[in-house]
């Protein structure tokens, strides 16, 4: 890789890290749990695989269009999230669907692909309400615009304080095609109307299949 391409990659990684710090600081503020929602979201589980996952050769870039996580009952179309005028990461545009941060890698591409989802709203549970139930070894499928379905295996889940968001680790440049699922969790501060932590799930790309609409591969349950 040329020096100029190296510089571009480092610069992009630095930008993404800053954007994710903004997530930790302010993301999902509007998703504050309201008085009509009786139950809080499931508490996040810190899990990790005992051995590293053998990743597959990465794919080229292609926009993701659908996310499925059977372990927690997620099957959602994917929107897009960018950054705000102030440079921070924009929240997903609605509560029912997850969104892809299009300033990062696409799922299956080398680097960190980030999918974001609200945990809840004043009306009740949102798309990533059960993300805290996800554990190491669970599978995730992302259907891409190019007709491939990228398969991922979760290798780590954790709940971290928003003021200690591990941006350096999220964007560690090790050549792996990695997927990050992010929402809010932990304790809810009623005065600030926000959660104090982020729930994170990291997954490694392990393969892809060509698919046709309506015939996506099923995941192991």
Secondary structure, DSSP 8 states (H G I E B T S, - for coil): --HHHHHHHHHHHHHHHHHHHHHHHHTTGGG---TT--S-------EE-SS-------B----EEEEEEGGGTEEEEEEEE-B-TTSSB---S-SSSEEEETTS--TTBSEEEEEE---EETTEE-TTTTGGG--TT-EEEEEETTSEEEEEEEEEEEEEEGGG--HHHHT--SS-EEEEEEEEEEEEETTTTEEEEEEEEEEEEEEEEE--TT-------
